[in-house]
Amino acid sequence: MFGLYITHPQVRIDPAIPVPQWGLSDLGRDRATRAATRPWVKRLTRIVCSAEVKAIETAEILARAAGISFETVEAMHENDRSATGFLKPDAFEQAADWFFAHPNESYHGWERAADAQARIVSGVDAILGDHDPAAPIAFVGHGGVGTLLRCHLLEIPISRSHDQLPGGGNLYAFSLADRRIACDWTPIEDWKGIEP
């Protein structure tokens, strides 16, 4: 059966609010709502999400459509970038490039990519450790740590070349039996699912 890593779609950017408290924008909410109409959502038996607002809002939409509840796990948060505060888009992209290119170093006080990867992998492993591998599960989180998890599952070095598509709101699937990646990053509203 399949597991999914889903990233929240577009957010309402507000430099006056800490990034973990940003919510979905109208576009992000619309995309999550469209994704919730896809047949694969109704197959989910469990949804686990980051405790950041944008991830919770995405999980709420998917859980409502699946007819299940969701649970939050603090350790699934995005890489900690609080040391620099809000960065304008161009500066953020440069910082993110550096973050992935130097996984064992900290970008101006950010959590190191190697540490963020260890955290997300440990969190997912702990959840899957007692999860029924016949029951589809979705992890709802963030692009940075989602990419770090993807690199781990692919057994390749950390690299931004495996980052999600622009805009967020993407997913990849992996087999719960052997944790092998089953599809590339795909927009959540476009994914067709995996045959039972």
C-alpha positions as CSV (number, residue, x, y, z in Angstrom):
1,M,0.0,0.0,0.0
2,F,1.1,3.6,-0.4
3,G,2.3,6.4,1.8
4,L,2.2,10.0,0.7
5,Y,4.3,13.0,1.6
6,I,2.1,16.1,0.8
7,T,3.3,19.7,1.0
8,H,1.0,22.6,1.9
9,P,0.0,24.7,-1.1
10,Q,0.4,28.5,-1.4
11,V,0.3,30.6,1.8
12,R,-0.7,34.1,2.8
13,I,2.7,35.8,3.3
14,D,2.9,38.3,6.1
15,P,6.3,39.5,7.3
16,A,4.8,40.6,10.6
17,I,3.7,37.1,11.5
18,P,6.2,34.2,12.3
19,V,6.4,31.9,9.3
20,P,5.0,28.8,11.3
21,Q,1.8,30.8,11.9
22,W,1.1,31.6,8.2
23,G,-2.1,30.1,6.9
24,L,-3.1,29.1,3.4
25,S,-3.9,31.8,0.8
26,D,-7.1,31.7,-1.1
27,L,-5.3,30.0,-4.0
28,G,-3.7,27.4,-1.6
29,R,-7.1,26.7,0.0
30,D,-8.7,26.3,-3.4
31,R,-6.0,23.8,-4.5
32,A,-6.3,21.8,-1.3
33,T,-10.1,21.7,-1.8
34,R,-9.8,20.5,-5.4
35,A,-7.3,17.8,-4.3
36,A,-9.8,16.7,-1.7
37,T,-12.2,15.7,-4.5
38,R,-9.7,13.1,-5.9
39,P,-10.5,9.4,-5.3
40,W,-7.1,8.8,-3.6
41,V,-8.1,11.0,-0.7
42,K,-11.0,8.7,0.3
43,R,-8.5,5.8,0.5
44,L,-6.5,7.4,3.3
45,T,-6.8,5.8,6.7
46,R,-4.5,8.1,8.5
47,I,-3.2,11.7,8.2
48,V,-0.3,13.0,10.2
49,C,0.8,16.6,9.9
50,S,3.2,19.2,11.1
51,A,1.9,21.5,13.8
52,E,2.4,24.6,11.6
53,V,-0.8,26.4,10.7
54,K,-0.5,26.0,6.9
55,A,0.0,22.2,7.2
56,I,-2.9,21.9,9.7
57,E,-5.2,23.8,7.4
58,T,-4.2,21.5,4.5
59,A,-4.7,18.4,6.6
60,E,-8.1,19.6,7.8
61,I,-9.4,19.9,4.2
62,L,-8.1,16.4,3.3
63,A,-9.3,14.7,6.5
64,R,-12.8,16.1,6.1
65,A,-13.0,14.7,2.6
66,A,-11.6,11.3,3.8
67,G,-14.0,11.2,6.7
68,I,-11.1,10.7,9.2
69,S,-9.4,12.8,11.8
70,F,-5.7,13.9,11.6
71,E,-2.9,14.1,14.2
72,T,-0.2,16.6,14.6
73,V,3.5,15.8,15.3
74,E,5.7,18.7,16.3
75,A,8.9,17.1,14.9
76,M,7.5,17.3,11.4
77,H,7.9,21.1,11.2
78,E,9.8,22.8,8.4
79,N,13.6,23.4,8.7
80,D,14.0,26.0,11.5
81,R,14.8,29.3,9.8
82,S,13.9,31.5,12.7
83,A,17.4,32.8,13.1
84,T,17.1,35.0,10.1
85,G,13.4,35.8,10.3
86,F,11.5,36.6,7.2
87,L,13.5,36.8,4.0
88,K,12.2,38.4,0.7
89,P,11.6,35.8,-2.0
90,D,14.9,36.3,-3.9
91,A,17.0,36.2,-0.7
92,F,15.1,33.2,0.5
93,E,15.8,31.2,-2.7
94,Q,19.5,32.0,-2.4
95,A,19.5,30.9,1.3
96,A,17.6,27.7,0.4
97,D,20.1,26.9,-2.3
98,W,22.9,27.3,0.2
99,F,21.0,25.2,2.8
100,F,20.8,22.2,0.5
101,A,24.3,22.7,-0.9
102,H,25.9,22.7,2.5
103,P,24.0,20.1,4.5
104,N,26.4,19.9,7.4
105,E,26.7,23.7,7.9
106,S,24.2,26.3,9.3
107,Y,23.0,29.2,7.1
108,H,23.2,32.2,9.6
109,G,21.8,30.1,12.4
110,W,19.3,28.0,10.5
111,E,18.9,24.3,11.4
112,R,21.4,22.3,9.3
113,A,19.9,20.3,6.5
114,A,21.5,17.1,7.9
115,D,19.8,17.7,11.2
116,A,16.5,18.5,9.7
117,Q,16.7,15.3,7.6
118,A,17.5,13.2,10.6
119,R,14.5,14.8,12.4
120,I,12.0,14.2,9.7
121,V,13.3,10.7,8.9
122,S,13.1,9.7,12.6
123,G,9.6,11.2,12.9
124,V,8.3,9.3,9.9
125,D,10.0,6.1,10.9
126,A,8.5,6.3,14.4
127,I,5.0,6.7,13.0
128,L,5.4,3.9,10.4
129,G,7.0,1.6,13.0
130,D,3.5,0.6,14.3
131,H,1.4,1.6,11.3
132,D,-0.4,-1.1,9.4
133,P,1.4,-1.3,6.0
134,A,-1.9,-2.2,4.3
135,A,-3.4,1.2,5.3
136,P,-2.7,4.2,3.1
137,I,-1.3,7.1,5.1
138,A,-0.5,10.7,4.3
139,F,2.1,13.0,5.9
140,V,1.3,16.7,5.4
141,G,4.2,19.0,5.8
142,H,6.6,21.2,4.0
143,G,8.8,21.4,0.9
144,G,12.2,21.6,2.6
145,V,11.9,18.6,4.9
146,G,9.8,16.8,2.3
147,T,12.7,17.0,0.0
148,L,15.2,15.9,2.7
149,L,12.9,12.8,3.3
150,R,12.7,12.1,-0.4
151,C,16.5,12.2,-0.7
152,H,16.7,9.7,2.2
153,L,14.1,7.4,0.6
154,L,16.0,7.5,-2.7
155,E,19.3,6.8,-0.8
156,I,21.0,9.8,-2.4
157,P,22.9,12.8,-1.0
158,I,20.9,15.8,0.0
159,S,20.3,18.0,-3.0
160,R,17.9,20.7,-4.0
161,S,17.7,19.2,-7.4
162,H,15.1,16.9,-5.9
163,D,13.0,19.8,-4.5
164,Q,9.3,20.1,-5.1
165,L,7.7,22.0,-8.0
166,P,7.2,25.8,-7.5
167,G,4.3,27.0,-5.4
168,G,4.1,24.1,-3.0
169,G,1.0,21.8,-2.9
170,N,2.8,18.8,-4.3
171,L,3.1,15.2,-3.3
172,Y,5.1,12.0,-3.9
173,A,4.1,8.5,-3.1
174,F,6.1,5.7,-1.6
175,S,5.5,2.0,-0.9
176,L,4.8,1.2,2.7
177,A,6.2,-2.3,2.2
178,D,9.7,-1.2,1.2
179,R,9.7,2.6,1.4
180,R,10.6,2.9,-2.3
181,I,9.5,6.1,-4.1
182,A,6.5,5.4,-6.4
183,C,6.1,8.7,-8.2
184,D,7.8,12.0,-8.8
185,W,6.6,15.3,-7.2
186,T,3.1,15.9,-8.6
187,P,0.6,18.8,-7.9
188,I,-1.9,17.5,-5.3
189,E,-4.9,18.3,-7.5
190,D,-3.4,16.4,-10.5
191,W,-2.3,13.1,-8.9
192,K,-4.3,10.2,-10.1
193,G,-3.4,7.8,-7.3
194,I,-2.0,4.3,-7.3
195,E,-4.0,1.3,-8.4
196,P,-5.1,-0.9,-5.4
